[in-house]
Amino acid sequence: MVVLEFIPFSCDPGEFLREIHLPQQIDISEDAVRFLERAQPLLRPKALYRECYIDGRDREGVVIEGVKLSSPSLSLLLAQVEKVFPYLATGGGEADRALVDDDPLHRYWIETLKEMALRRAIEEVKSRIESRRALEELSSISPGAADSDVWPLEQQIPLFSLFEGAQNRIGVALTPSCLMVPNKSVSGLFFPSKTSFQSCQLCRRENCPRRRAPYRGSV
């Protein structure tokens, strides 16, 4: 298991203001930039990943190192794949503990920064895998990221079993309701593919702010 505990993260003021939809010239933007300066040192994205072979497969899913991941869509996506890269990534929880604040605007700003830190962690995992394994195209899928019947959120339970000690390594835990703590964390699989795939392609939520690809309805 590869653990990435010290992923560099920086955000320039202009990028942050665009993320929170603030023009640079209005007064509140100065408050936002000061908040960024205070929060940025506390954002510590982290991740871990593994390199695993697929042990078996059927129409209902795949088996990775003895762990069954149940999803007909996953079975189709990985039909020609021998090796996958399960991963966990998080924007970190340090900023939550250090910036306790009842101001809803500040809460929105820190959640936005944590989301940006999470994206940085995912990018770092993808880049590491691509460079170390000389892979030109990596796609990914996550439990609960598409329509509910594609790869249900409950499948995080078997997926997490592949990451023994994840809470001690990067501070991510799975709750009984299959949500991750801290928030702004994600689990999933990277896998080599000939064409790019995004979970969004199997998701009907039209107004999702994180949509990265149009809905196409099938694998």
C-alpha positions as CSV (number, residue, x, y, z in Angstrom):
1,M,0.0,0.0,0.0
2,V,1.3,3.4,-1.0
3,V,0.5,6.1,1.6
4,L,0.7,9.8,0.5
5,E,0.6,11.8,3.7
6,F,2.3,15.1,2.6
7,I,0.6,16.1,-0.7
8,P,1.5,19.7,-1.5
9,F,-1.5,22.0,-1.8
10,S,-1.6,25.7,-2.7
11,C,-4.4,27.9,-4.0
12,D,-3.9,31.4,-5.3
13,P,-6.5,34.1,-4.4
14,G,-7.9,34.4,-7.9
15,E,-8.5,30.7,-8.1
16,F,-10.2,30.6,-4.7
17,L,-12.5,33.6,-5.6
18,R,-13.5,31.9,-8.8
19,E,-14.4,28.7,-6.9
20,I,-16.6,30.7,-4.5
21,H,-18.1,32.8,-7.3
22,L,-16.8,36.1,-6.0
23,P,-15.6,38.9,-8.3
24,Q,-12.2,40.3,-7.2
25,Q,-13.4,43.9,-7.0
26,I,-16.1,43.6,-4.3
27,D,-15.4,44.3,-0.7
28,I,-16.1,40.8,0.6
29,S,-13.4,39.4,-1.6
30,E,-10.8,40.9,0.7
31,D,-12.3,39.0,3.6
32,A,-12.2,35.8,1.6
33,V,-8.5,36.3,0.7
34,R,-7.6,36.8,4.4
35,F,-9.6,33.7,5.2
36,L,-7.6,31.8,2.5
37,E,-4.3,33.0,4.0
38,R,-5.4,31.7,7.4
39,A,-6.8,28.4,6.2
40,Q,-4.4,27.3,3.5
41,P,-1.6,26.1,5.9
42,L,-4.2,23.9,7.6
43,L,-5.3,22.0,4.5
44,R,-3.4,18.7,4.3
45,P,-4.7,16.5,1.6
46,K,-3.8,12.8,1.9
47,A,-4.3,9.6,0.1
48,L,-3.4,5.9,-0.2
49,Y,-3.7,3.4,-2.9
50,R,-3.0,-0.3,-3.6
51,E,-2.1,-2.2,-6.7
52,C,-4.3,-5.3,-7.0
53,Y,-5.1,-8.1,-9.4
54,I,-8.6,-9.2,-10.2
55,D,-8.9,-12.7,-8.8
56,G,-12.3,-13.5,-10.4
57,R,-15.4,-12.1,-12.0
58,D,-18.9,-12.9,-12.9
59,R,-22.0,-11.0,-14.1
60,E,-22.6,-9.6,-10.6
61,G,-19.2,-8.2,-9.9
62,V,-15.5,-8.8,-9.4
63,V,-13.2,-10.3,-6.7
64,I,-10.1,-8.4,-5.7
65,E,-7.7,-10.2,-3.3
66,G,-10.6,-12.3,-2.0
67,V,-13.0,-9.4,-1.6
68,K,-16.2,-9.4,-3.7
69,L,-17.2,-6.0,-5.1
70,S,-20.8,-6.4,-6.2
71,S,-21.8,-4.4,-9.3
72,P,-22.8,-5.7,-12.8
73,S,-21.6,-2.3,-14.2
74,L,-18.3,-2.8,-12.5
75,S,-18.0,-6.3,-14.0
76,L,-18.6,-4.8,-17.5
77,L,-16.2,-2.0,-17.0
78,L,-13.4,-4.3,-15.9
79,A,-14.1,-7.1,-18.4
80,Q,-10.7,-6.6,-20.1
81,V,-8.8,-5.4,-17.0
82,E,-6.4,-7.5,-15.0
83,K,-5.1,-5.0,-12.5
84,V,-6.9,-2.2,-10.6
85,F,-5.8,0.5,-8.1
86,P,-8.2,0.9,-5.1
87,Y,-7.7,4.2,-3.4
88,L,-8.8,6.5,-0.6
89,A,-8.3,10.3,-0.7
90,T,-9.3,13.1,1.6
91,G,-9.0,16.9,1.8
92,G,-8.2,16.3,5.5
93,G,-9.9,17.3,8.7
94,E,-7.3,19.5,10.3
95,A,-9.0,22.7,9.1
96,D,-12.3,21.7,10.7
97,R,-10.6,21.4,14.1
98,A,-8.6,24.6,13.8
99,L,-11.3,26.9,12.2
100,V,-14.3,26.3,14.4
101,D,-16.6,29.0,13.2
102,D,-20.4,29.5,13.3
103,D,-20.4,31.9,10.4
104,P,-22.1,30.1,7.5
105,L,-20.1,32.0,4.9
106,H,-16.9,30.9,6.5
107,R,-18.2,27.4,6.7
108,Y,-18.9,27.5,2.9
109,W,-15.4,28.8,2.2
110,I,-13.7,26.1,4.2
111,E,-15.8,23.4,2.6
112,T,-14.8,24.8,-0.8
113,L,-11.2,24.7,0.1
114,K,-11.4,21.1,1.4
115,E,-13.1,20.1,-1.9
116,M,-10.2,21.7,-3.7
117,A,-7.7,19.8,-1.5
118,L,-9.5,16.6,-2.2
119,R,-9.3,17.1,-5.9
120,R,-5.6,17.7,-5.5
121,A,-5.2,14.4,-3.6
122,I,-7.1,12.5,-6.3
123,E,-4.9,14.1,-9.0
124,E,-1.8,13.0,-7.1
125,V,-2.9,9.4,-6.8
126,K,-3.7,9.3,-10.5
127,S,-0.4,10.9,-11.5
128,R,1.6,8.5,-9.3
129,I,0.0,5.5,-10.8
130,E,0.3,6.7,-14.4
131,S,4.0,7.6,-14.0
132,R,5.0,4.5,-12.1
133,R,3.1,2.0,-14.3
134,A,3.5,4.0,-17.6
135,L,-0.2,4.1,-18.2
136,E,-1.6,6.5,-20.7
137,E,-5.2,6.4,-19.7
138,L,-6.7,5.8,-16.2
139,S,-10.4,5.9,-15.5
140,S,-12.1,5.7,-12.1
141,I,-15.4,4.7,-10.5
142,S,-16.6,5.2,-6.9
143,P,-19.3,3.6,-4.8
144,G,-22.4,5.9,-4.8
145,A,-21.0,8.3,-7.4
146,A,-23.4,7.3,-10.1
147,D,-27.1,6.1,-10.1
148,S,-27.8,4.1,-7.0
149,D,-28.0,0.8,-8.8
150,V,-24.6,1.2,-10.6
151,W,-22.3,0.7,-7.6
152,P,-24.2,1.3,-4.4
153,L,-22.7,3.4,-1.6
154,E,-22.9,0.3,0.7
155,Q,-20.1,-1.2,-1.4
156,Q,-17.7,1.0,0.5
157,I,-17.8,-1.6,3.2
158,P,-15.9,-4.3,1.2
159,L,-13.8,-1.7,-0.6
160,F,-12.6,-0.3,2.8
161,S,-11.6,-3.8,3.9
162,L,-8.8,-3.5,1.3
163,F,-7.3,-0.6,3.4
164,E,-6.4,-2.0,6.8
165,G,-5.5,0.8,9.1
166,A,-6.8,3.6,6.9
167,Q,-7.9,5.7,9.8
168,N,-4.5,5.5,11.4
169,R,-2.7,6.2,8.1
170,I,-4.7,9.1,6.7
171,G,-7.4,9.8,9.2
172,V,-10.3,8.5,7.2
173,A,-13.0,6.3,8.8
174,L,-16.3,4.8,7.4
175,T,-19.4,5.3,9.5
176,P,-22.2,2.7,9.9
177,S,-24.2,4.7,7.3
178,C,-21.3,4.3,4.8
179,L,-20.4,8.0,4.9
180,M,-16.7,8.9,5.3
181,V,-15.3,11.0,8.1
182,P,-13.9,13.6,7.5
183,N,-16.2,14.8,4.8
184,K,-14.6,15.7,1.5
185,S,-13.2,12.2,1.3
186,V,-13.7,9.6,-1.5
187,S,-13.0,6.0,-2.2
188,G,-12.8,4.2,-5.5
189,L,-11.0,2.3,-8.1
190,F,-8.6,3.5,-10.8
191,F,-8.3,1.2,-13.7
192,P,-6.6,1.3,-17.1
193,S,-8.9,1.9,-20.1
194,K,-8.7,2.6,-23.8
195,T,-11.2,5.4,-23.5
196,S,-11.8,7.8,-20.6
197,F,-14.7,6.8,-18.3
198,Q,-16.3,8.9,-15.5
199,S,-18.9,7.8,-13.0
200,C,-21.0,10.8,-14.2
201,Q,-21.7,9.0,-17.4
202,L,-23.9,6.6,-15.4
203,C,-25.6,9.4,-13.3
204,R,-28.9,11.1,-14.0
205,R,-28.4,14.0,-11.6
206,E,-28.5,16.7,-14.2
207,N,-27.7,19.7,-11.9
208,C,-24.8,18.1,-10.1
209,P,-22.1,20.8,-9.6
210,R,-19.3,18.2,-9.9
211,R,-20.5,16.7,-13.2
212,R,-17.5,15.9,-15.4
213,A,-19.1,14.1,-18.3
214,P,-22.6,13.9,-19.8
215,Y,-25.0,11.1,-18.9
216,R,-24.9,8.2,-21.4
217,G,-26.9,5.5,-19.6
218,S,-24.8,2.4,-20.0
219,V,-21.3,1.1,-19.6
